[in-house]
Amino acid sequence: MTDLHIQAYCGGLFQTNGYLVSVGGRSWVFDAPEGIADWLEAEGVRPEALLLTHQHHDHVLDASRVRERFGCPLYAYAEPDEEIILSKRLEQMMGIPCPVEEYSVDNRFDGLDSIDLGGLVLDLLHVPGHSPDSVCFNLRDAAVLVGGDVLFAGSIGRTDFPNGDHELLLSGIRGKLWPLPGETEVLPGHGPTTTIGREKASNPFLA
């Protein structure tokens, strides 16, 4: 995929990553951390769709803004739900209001193995454990994985939230991510990029 172009955005209290993927003059945005709608507008980009790796609070703060401002459909594994978004849990932990503007999911991909967005084909890897709806997007023929909060450089997604499952996350990473080529670049929901090969060789949680 020679004309593939990826831009990263990082915003919000938890320094959450969102990604703009462009191919052949068309663009798609992955995750909606706080401020990404304004960033997209400043970049002069109109994404054709917003795709969510999962719906924890920090990844959906701008979901409504992106969907409405650019008129693009929103894709997610499940319908929005407080059990997944965890706003109230976060408010209890931090002692401050943590509202999320309501948004709707236009297209659900639970049960799907892949999705063709017309110019961008994604293999969908459902890897719960951090969140029940966590999906990694493998950009077919590009050796790039938009990984959300499943796998980080030297770490994994935390599993101490409601519906978290440490062993389920580890087995999902081993079963669904490790078979990918070692050179596959992982674009995580927080922190720097890494590769499948690097994490297979040195990630302390998966040794």
C-alpha positions as CSV (number, residue, x, y, z in Angstrom):
1,M,0.0,0.0,0.0
2,T,2.4,2.6,-1.3
3,D,0.2,5.7,-0.8
4,L,-0.6,4.9,2.8
5,H,-0.2,7.9,5.1
6,I,-0.7,7.8,8.9
7,Q,-0.9,10.8,11.3
8,A,-1.1,10.4,15.0
9,Y,-3.0,12.7,17.4
10,C,-2.6,12.6,21.2
11,G,-5.0,14.4,23.5
12,G,-6.9,14.5,26.8
13,L,-6.0,13.9,30.4
14,F,-4.8,10.4,29.7
15,Q,-2.7,11.3,26.6
16,T,-4.9,9.1,24.4
17,N,-3.8,8.4,20.8
18,G,-6.1,8.7,17.8
19,Y,-4.9,8.0,14.2
20,L,-5.8,9.4,10.8
21,V,-5.2,6.9,8.1
22,S,-5.2,8.1,4.5
23,V,-5.1,6.2,1.2
24,G,-5.6,7.5,-2.2
25,G,-7.0,10.9,-1.1
26,R,-9.5,9.3,1.3
27,S,-9.2,9.3,5.1
28,W,-10.5,7.4,8.1
29,V,-10.0,8.2,11.8
30,F,-9.5,5.7,14.5
31,D,-10.6,6.6,18.1
32,A,-11.8,9.9,19.3
33,P,-9.8,11.3,22.2
34,E,-10.5,14.8,23.5
35,G,-9.7,17.5,20.9
36,I,-9.3,15.3,17.8
37,A,-12.3,16.9,16.1
38,D,-10.6,20.4,16.2
39,W,-7.3,18.8,15.1
40,L,-9.0,17.2,12.1
41,E,-10.6,20.5,11.2
42,A,-7.2,22.3,11.5
43,E,-5.6,19.7,9.2
44,G,-8.3,20.3,6.6
45,V,-9.4,16.7,6.7
46,R,-12.9,15.2,6.3
47,P,-12.8,11.6,7.5
48,E,-15.1,9.2,5.8
49,A,-15.7,7.2,9.0
50,L,-14.8,7.0,12.7
51,L,-13.8,3.6,13.9
52,L,-13.4,2.8,17.7
53,T,-11.0,0.3,19.0
54,H,-13.1,0.3,22.2
55,Q,-15.4,2.7,24.0
56,H,-13.6,3.5,27.3
57,H,-14.2,7.1,28.3
58,D,-10.9,8.6,27.0
59,H,-11.3,7.1,23.5
60,V,-14.8,8.4,22.9
61,L,-14.8,12.0,24.3
62,D,-14.9,13.5,20.8
63,A,-17.0,10.7,19.2
64,S,-20.1,12.8,19.0
65,R,-18.2,15.9,17.7
66,V,-16.4,13.9,15.0
67,R,-19.6,12.2,13.8
68,E,-21.7,15.3,13.7
69,R,-19.1,17.8,12.5
70,F,-17.9,15.7,9.6
71,G,-21.1,13.8,8.9
72,C,-19.3,10.5,9.0
73,P,-20.6,7.1,10.2
74,L,-19.3,5.6,13.5
75,Y,-18.2,2.0,13.6
76,A,-17.8,0.1,16.9
77,Y,-18.0,-3.5,18.2
78,A,-21.0,-2.8,20.5
79,E,-23.6,-0.2,21.3
80,P,-22.6,2.6,23.7
81,D,-23.1,1.5,27.3
82,E,-22.0,2.9,30.7
83,E,-20.7,-0.6,31.5
84,I,-18.2,-0.1,28.7
85,I,-17.6,3.7,28.7
86,L,-17.1,3.7,32.6
87,S,-17.8,7.4,33.1
88,K,-19.2,6.9,36.6
89,R,-16.3,4.6,37.5
90,L,-13.9,7.3,36.5
91,E,-15.8,10.0,38.4
92,Q,-15.5,7.8,41.5
93,M,-11.8,7.3,41.0
94,M,-11.0,11.0,40.3
95,G,-13.6,12.9,42.2
96,I,-14.5,15.1,39.3
97,P,-17.3,14.9,36.7
98,C,-16.4,12.9,33.6
99,P,-19.2,13.4,31.1
100,V,-19.3,12.0,27.6
101,E,-21.5,13.6,25.0
102,E,-24.0,11.1,23.7
103,Y,-23.2,9.5,20.4
104,S,-24.7,6.7,18.2
105,V,-23.1,3.7,16.6
106,D,-24.0,3.5,12.9
107,N,-22.3,0.2,12.1
108,R,-21.4,-2.6,14.4
109,F,-18.8,-5.2,13.5
110,D,-19.3,-7.8,16.2
111,G,-19.2,-11.2,14.4
112,L,-17.3,-9.8,11.4
113,D,-13.8,-10.9,10.5
114,S,-13.1,-8.0,8.1
115,I,-14.5,-4.8,6.7
116,D,-14.0,-3.1,3.4
117,L,-14.4,0.7,3.6
118,G,-13.8,1.2,-0.1
119,G,-10.1,1.8,-0.4
120,L,-9.2,0.4,3.0
121,V,-9.6,-3.2,4.0
122,L,-9.3,-4.1,7.7
123,D,-9.1,-7.4,9.3
124,L,-10.9,-7.2,12.7
125,L,-9.3,-9.0,15.6
126,H,-11.6,-9.0,18.7
127,V,-9.3,-9.1,21.7
128,P,-11.3,-8.6,25.0
129,G,-9.7,-8.5,28.4
130,H,-9.0,-4.8,28.7
131,S,-12.6,-4.0,27.6
132,P,-15.2,-6.5,26.3
133,D,-15.5,-4.6,23.0
134,S,-11.7,-4.2,22.3
135,V,-10.9,-4.7,18.6
136,C,-7.6,-4.4,16.8
137,F,-7.6,-3.3,13.2
138,N,-5.1,-5.0,10.9
139,L,-4.6,-2.9,7.8
140,R,-4.4,-5.7,5.2
141,D,-1.3,-5.6,3.0
142,A,0.2,-2.8,5.0
143,A,1.8,-4.4,8.1
144,V,0.1,-1.9,10.4
145,L,-2.1,-2.7,13.4
146,V,-4.3,-0.1,15.1
147,G,-4.2,-1.8,18.4
148,G,-6.1,0.4,20.9
149,D,-5.4,-0.5,24.5
150,V,-4.6,-4.2,23.9
151,L,-0.8,-4.1,23.5
152,F,1.6,-1.3,24.3
153,A,5.4,-0.9,24.0
154,G,6.6,-3.0,26.9
155,S,3.2,-3.4,28.4
156,I,-0.5,-4.4,28.0
157,G,-3.9,-2.9,28.6
158,R,-4.9,-2.7,32.3
159,T,-7.4,-5.3,33.4
160,D,-8.5,-4.0,36.8
161,F,-11.6,-2.2,35.4
162,P,-15.0,-3.8,35.5
163,N,-15.3,-6.6,32.9
164,G,-11.5,-6.8,32.8
165,D,-9.9,-10.2,32.5
166,H,-6.1,-10.5,32.6
167,E,-5.8,-14.1,31.3
168,L,-8.3,-13.5,28.5
169,L,-6.3,-10.5,27.4
170,L,-3.0,-12.5,27.4
171,S,-4.6,-15.4,25.5
172,G,-6.1,-13.0,23.0
173,I,-2.7,-11.4,22.3
174,R,-1.0,-14.7,21.9
175,G,-3.7,-16.2,19.8
176,K,-4.6,-13.3,17.5
177,L,-1.6,-10.8,17.5
178,W,1.4,-13.1,17.7
179,P,0.6,-14.8,14.4
180,L,1.0,-11.5,12.6
181,P,4.3,-10.8,10.8
182,G,7.0,-9.6,13.2
183,E,7.5,-6.3,11.3
184,T,3.9,-5.3,11.8
185,E,3.9,-1.8,13.3
186,V,1.6,-1.5,16.3
187,L,-0.2,1.9,16.8
188,P,-1.3,1.8,20.4
189,G,-3.9,3.8,22.3
190,H,-1.3,5.3,24.6
191,G,2.5,5.8,24.2
192,P,4.9,5.1,21.4
193,T,4.6,2.7,18.5
194,T,6.1,-0.7,18.6
195,T,6.2,-3.9,16.5
196,I,4.8,-7.4,17.0
197,G,8.3,-8.8,16.8
198,R,9.7,-6.5,19.5
199,E,6.9,-7.3,21.9
200,K,7.0,-11.0,21.3
201,A,10.7,-10.9,22.1
202,S,10.7,-8.6,25.1
203,N,7.3,-7.7,26.5
204,P,7.5,-8.7,30.2
205,F,3.8,-9.5,30.6
206,L,4.0,-12.1,27.8
207,A,7.4,-13.7,28.5
